[in-house]
Amino acid sequence: MILKDNALDLHFDLVETDAYKTMPHYNYWRGWRIEEARNPVEFVIQALWQDYINVDEYKDGGFEYWSRVVTKGGYLEWHQDTGEYNYFNKDYWCSDKSLLYYPKVTQDCEGGFLEIAPYNTRSTLEASQTAARKIDNNTIERIKPVTNRMVLFDSAQLHRISNVYSGARYNLATAVWKETPQFFVEQENWSVASCNPQVQEMDFQKIDWDCKYEWNSVC
């Protein structure tokens, strides 16, 4: 795991860009080895990752990215970073590495810690859920959300977001794949229309992202 504070020196506010504000739920970029960043979000992704990976090792893959704004009462259960589109089926599999970046954390934010457990086995959803039920709280690493902080870790590492008691934490999350998932070969931008964990089903819709090539809020 790598943690870095004051990770970027940006001349713009990422959360105020049109691209960040309108980002679909799940997005994909082949990376700067293949094509230049198309919007400020991808510009930030390159700035965050370029010193930590050899992009030539990912010539057949790329970067999946998404954002979350977690406010009072919000949290996220234990999970690995996988292809959400295959989360409930036999093709469940983890990406290679994940990077969580906080472009903004409000001053009144309490809670919302990134919690990381020791389990990092690439196996099945059932195996990860079983491991989550057996986590010893004494082994959990807790990382406070801080503006301009980044955390890089193994995508298979079980992690969650603890309850937010006040304020808000904005993040940009990225997962790098060594081979582009077929889901993103078909379409780069998707939104979740519905999710029903009880019947293990998610409904995804292809999205035409109007701000995919939008730079005007940065220039």
N, C-alpha and C positions, 0 to 999 in steps of 0.2 A: 504494500500500500504506500502511496505517496500523497502527502498533504502539503499544500503550498498556499500561503497567505499572500495577499497583494499579487495575485497570479497574473493579472493583465493591467496594462496601462492604456486604456481605451480613450479615444477622443470623442466618444459618444456613449449615451445611456442605452444599453442593450434592451432593457425592458420597455423603453419608449419607442423602439423601432416598429415599423409596420409589420415586418417579418415576424418578430417575436410575438406581437399582440395577436396575430392571425394564424399562427402556426397550427396546422392540423395535429391530430393526436400522435401520429407516427409518420416519420419522414426519413428519407434516405439520400445520401450524397456519396458518390464514388470516391470522393477525396481529391486533394490537390494534385496528386500524381496523374489523375485522369483529366480533371477539369478544374478551372478556377472557381473560387467561391462565388456563388450566385446571389448572395444576400448577406446582411450583417451577421446573421446567426451562423452561417457556414464560415464566415471570416473568423468569428470567435472560436469555432470548433478547430480550425486550423491552428490558430494562435495557441490554443490550449494543448493540443496533441503533438505538435511538430517536434518538440524536444524530447518526447518520451517514447516514440515508436519509430521504427524504420518503415516508412510508407511502402517500400518495395516489397515488404513481406505481405502486404495487403492489396497487391495488384489485382487480385480477383475478387476483392471484397469492397468494403467501404464503411461508412458511418451511418448508423441509425440514430436519430435524435428526436427528442420530445421535450416538453417543458411542463412544469407543474407550479401552481401557486397554491400553497397550503396555508390556510387561515385558521382562526380559532375553531377548535373541535376537530380539525382534520388530522389524519394520520395515515400510515400505509403499513399493511401487514408484512410479515416476513416473506421474502421472495428472492429468486435469482433473476438476473436479467436475461430473458429468453426472447424468442420470437413470440410476441403476444398472440399472433395469428395461429400459432401451433401450441398454445399454452395448455390446452386441454386434450391434445391428441398424442399419438405415438411419435410424432416428430418433435416433441419437446426437446429443446436443446439450448444451451447457453451461448451467448456471444463470447468473444475472446477477452476483452477488457472493457471496463466501464469508467466513465469520468463524470463526476457530479460537480457542477460549477454554480456558485451563488452570485448572480449579477446584482441581486438586491435582497437585503434582509432588513426589515423595518426595525427602528430603534426599540420599539416596545415588544419585539418578538420574544416570547418565552416558550421553551420547549422546542419541538420540531427537530430533535437531534437525529443525525444519521447514526444508526446503530448497526454494527457489523458483528456477525457471529463467526466462529471458527470454521463452520462447515463450508466446503467449497468443492464438493464432489459433483462431477457432471454425470448425471444419471437420469432419473425420471421425476415427474412431478410428485408422485407418491413418496419417493425417497426423500425429496426435499421437504415435503410437508411433515413426514415422520421426524426428520431431523429437527425441524422447527419446534415441534412439540417437546423435544428433549433438551433444548438449549439451557445451559447453566447461565443464569444471569451474571454470575461472577466472571464469565469469560467474554462478555460483550464489550466491544470497544465503542465508546460514545463520542461523537464528533459534533460540536456545536455549529449551527449554521451561522456563517459570518460573511458579510458582503465581500466579494472578490476573493473568496476562498475556493480552491479546487481540491477534490479528492479523487485519486485514481486507484482502482482496485480491480481484482479479478471478478469478472462478470458472474462467475459461479458462486461467489461468496454470498451467503445468506445475509440479507440486510433489510432494514425497515426504517420508517420515519416514525419517531415517537410523537405522542399527542402534542399539538400546538395549543397553548393555553391563552395566548394573546398575540396580536400582531400578525405578520405574514412573512413567509419565506418564499422567494422566487428562485427557481432553479432552471438550469439548462442541463439536461442529461444526455449523454452520448454513449453509445456502445459500438465498438469496432468489430466487424465481422471479417474473417479471412476469406470467406466466400459469400458473395451476395445471395441472400435468401431469395428463393423463387418468388415469394410474395412481393419483393421490391423490384424484381426483374419485370414483373407484370405492371407495377405502378409504384411511383416513388412516394406518393402522399396519400394517407388514409386517415379516416376518422372512425371512431367507434359509435355506431348507431345505438347499440344496446349490449348489455352484458348480463348474463344470467348464470352465476356460478353454480346454482343448485342443479341445473341441467347441463353444466359444463359447456356453455355455448356463448360465443361472442359474434356479433354481427358487425362486419367492417364494410365501409363504403369508400370507394375511390373519390378523391377530392382533386379538383382543379384549384390549386393554390394561387390566388391572384397576386400575392406578394412574393412569390418564389424568386422573382428576379428584381425585387424592389430595393433600391438603394437610397431613395430620395430623403429618407429621414436620417441618413447618416451624412450625406454630402453637405 
